[in-house]
Amino acid sequence: MQDTEKSWFTETCTECGTALSFEIDEILHQEQTPFQKIEIYSTKSFGKLMAIDGFVMLTERDNFIYHEMLAHPVLFSHPNPGHVLIAGGGDCGTLREVAKHICVQKIIQVEIDERVTRLSERFFPELCEAIQDPRVELIFEDAVEWVQKLKQGSVDVIIVDSTDPVGPARGLFSTPFYRDCLLALKPEGLLVQQSESPLVHFESIIRPMHASMRKAGFAATELIHYPQPCYPTGWWSATIANKAGRLACARQESAKHPGFRTRYYNHAIHHSSLSAPQFIRDREQ
């Protein structure tokens, strides 16, 4: 919701019983697409902000954390991630991070709402640097349906960069979708998906997600966690599912010396993000 009188954008988290507000300078853009409402604001201290259906998707100030942690841990955990599929990810920030890996030969991004990408090109051009990369193919379709048509064993890594599990993104959190992903992945394939806040959503989203992935046939699931100031609680997570077995950093030396610049991710962060807080370990027993 937007408080125009006080010039604040406020996202209310009913599960948390809290709200997060950003002081805004200007409303840059608002539109209702066939799928969702997209808003772009200029804020006092977090740069430009994109919201979808009233929920903050990204800000200029802190999006690098989310995008780096959704891309680099899973890619360095795969021995040879040649073919990568991004489901969602319309702002193209995750795409930018994936494209930094020279070992990746093909990147297909399937986003249901083309307007998210076109508005990102306009308002967040730094996130869209990889769009012109010859390895990249952008497809604007429903990723749930598109994955069903993938050739079995054709993809190394699937990254699900989705909004919350409501509206168009609901199907991306389902057992049938994970089963289709499993079939599309090669024997050493990995799937990663953003999985909300460990502090608030462990029982409602994270635990059911892990159960659905295992029910679909994945051999193991791991939670990685990281700070995300613009999201509820300021603490976020992603879940990695492994087709073959336990997760490990398969390219240790590359993770230590990636050959490209990051602002949050590094080899030590990779390993520490896999260390579960005690309350999560207690719940998993």
N, C-alpha and C positions, 0 to 999 in steps of 0.2 A: 504494500500500500504506500501511497505518497502523501505526505503531509505538506500541502502546498503553502499553507500559512507560515510554517516555520522553515520551509525549504529543506526538509529531510526526506530521504527515502528510507522506509522502515520495512524490514522483513520480520514477520512474526512466526516463531516456531512453537506451535501448539504442544508438541511432544516435550519440549524443554520448559515450557512456561516462561519463555524469554523472548526478547525482540532485539534485533540488531539494526542500528540506524546509521546512515551516512549523510552528512550535511552536503547538500548539493548546490552547485553554482547555477546549473542550467539543465533544462531538459533538452537533450540533443535530438531525440527521435523516439517516436512511439508508433507502433502499428500492430494490427491484428492480422495474423496470417491464417490460412486455413487450418493450422495446427495449434497455434498458441499466440499469446500476446508478448511482443518483444519491446523492451524499453531500454534506451541508452541515456545515461546521465553523465554530466561532468560533476565530480565531487570535489570537496575542499581538499581532502588529504589522500585519497586513494586513486586519483586519476579518473579516467573514464570507467564506468560501470555498466555492465549488461545484466538485465534482469529478464527472466522468462516466466510468465504467469505469476509475477510478484515475487519470485525467488531469485536471489543473486546467483548469477552464473559465473561471473568473473569480474575482477577489477584489474586495472593496469598495474597496481602496486604489488599484488601478491599472487597473480595467476601462475607465475613461473614455478611455484612450489608444486601445485597440483599437476601441471602439465609434465614437469620433469619426473615426478614420482609415478605417474601413470605410464610413462614410456620407458624410462631407463632401467628400473629394477627388472622388469619382465624381459626386456631385450638383452640385458647382460646375463640373464639366467638361462637363455637359450644358446646352445652351442653355435648355431648358424642361422639367425633369423632372416632368411632371404626374402620371404613373402609375408607381408604384414597386412592385416585387414583392420581398419578402424571402423567400428559401428558407432555412429553418432559423431561427436567431435566437430560439430559445424563451425565453431570459432577458429579451428585450424591450429590451435596452440599445441595440442598433442601431436598433430601431423608434423609441425615444425621440429619437434624434439625427435620424432622417429626418423625424420629425414637426415638428421645429423649422423646417423650410423651408416658408414659407407658400405658395410656388409649387406645392407638391405637393398635388394634389387627391385622390388615392386611394392608399392603402397597403394591400396585401394581404400578410399574413405566413402562410406555409405551413410549419408545424412538425409533424414526424411524431409527437413525443411530448408530449402535452398536459401531462404531469406536470412537465416542465421549466418551463413557463409558470406553472402553478399554484404550484409551490414558489418560483418567483421572486416571485410576488405576495406570498407569505407572508414570505420571508426577505430579499428585495431589492426592496421596494416602490418605492424611488426609481428603479429601472430600468423600472418598469411604468407610469409616469405617462401614457404615450400610449395605453394600452389603451382608455380611454374616449373618445378622440378620434373624432368622427363620421366622419372620413376613413379610419379603420382598420377592417379586417376580418381577424379571426383564423380561420384554417382549420387543422385538425389532421388532416393527411393526408401521404402520401409526396409530397414536392415533385417528385421525379423523374417520377412518374406524373402529377402535377397539371399540370406545365408542358407535358406532351405534349398536354393538352386545351385549352391557351390558344389564343385566336384569334390568327391571324398578324397581326403588326404592331400589337399592342394595348398594348404596354408600353414605357415610356421607359428605365427603369433596372431591372436585376435585381441584387440584392445576395445573394450566397451566403454566409451566415453559418453555417458548418458546423463540426462537430468534425473531428478528423483523418480522413484517407481510409480509415477502417476501419468495419466494422459498417454501421449504417444510412446512414452518410454516404458510403460508397464510390461509389455511383452518381452523386453530385454532382461527381465528379472525372473524368467519362468524356466521350469525344467525342460519343456520342449525346445526352447531356444538354446539352452546349454547342450542339449542332446545333438541338435543340428551343428553347433560349434564343434563338438567332439568329433563328429563324423568328418567335418571339413578339415580338421587339423591333421598334420602328419604325426607319425608315432611319437616324436619328442615335443609335440606341440604344447603351447601354453596359452591360457586365456587369462586376461586381467580385466577387472571391472571395478569402477568406483563403488564403494559400499558404505557411504555415509559416516556418521559419527560413532566411534566405539563407545562413547560415554552415554549416548542416548538411544542409539539404534541397534545395539548388540542383539537384543532379543527379538526385536520386530523386523529387522532387515538382515543383519550380518549372519546370525545363526541360521535362519531359513535359507539364505543364499548359499551358504556352505553345504547345507543339507541337499538343496536342489542340484548343486553341481555334482555332488557325489552320487546322487540318485541318477543323474544323467550318464554317469559312467566315469567321471574323472577320478583318478587314483588318489589324489591328494589336493588339499586346499590350504593356502596360507594367507594370513592377514598381514598387510603392511600398513603402518600408520605414520602420520606426518601432521604438522600444524597447518591450518588453513584459516587465517584470521577472518576472512569475509564470509565463512560458513558458520552455521549454528554450532556453538560450543567452542569454535576455533580449533577443533581437533577432528581430523578426517581420516579416511582409510580407503584402501583398495584391496580386493581379494584376488589372489592368483591361484588358478586351478591348473594342475599339471596332469597331462594325459598319461605319462609314463611312471611317475613315482614321486618321491620327495623332491622339494624344490632346493636348488643350489645355484650359486653364482657360477655359471659354467665358463664365463670368460673373465677370470679374475684379473689378469694383467690389463685387459682392455678397460675394465671398470676402474682400475687404479690410474690408468693413463688413457683416457677416452679419445684424446685428440681433438676435442671440441670443448667449448666453454659451457659450463653450467653455473647456476647461481645457488642452487640448494643441494642437488644430488652430488654425492661422491661415494667412493668405495666404502668408507666407514658408515655413512648414512644408509647405504644399501643394507648392510648387515644389521645395524641397530634398528632399522625400521621393522625387521622381522622378529624382534624380541618383544614378546607379548607382555603387557602389564600384568601384574599378579591377579587382579580381579578377573581378567579375561581367562587366564590359566585356570583359575578356580571354577569358572563357569563351564569350561570345556571338559572338566573331569566328570 
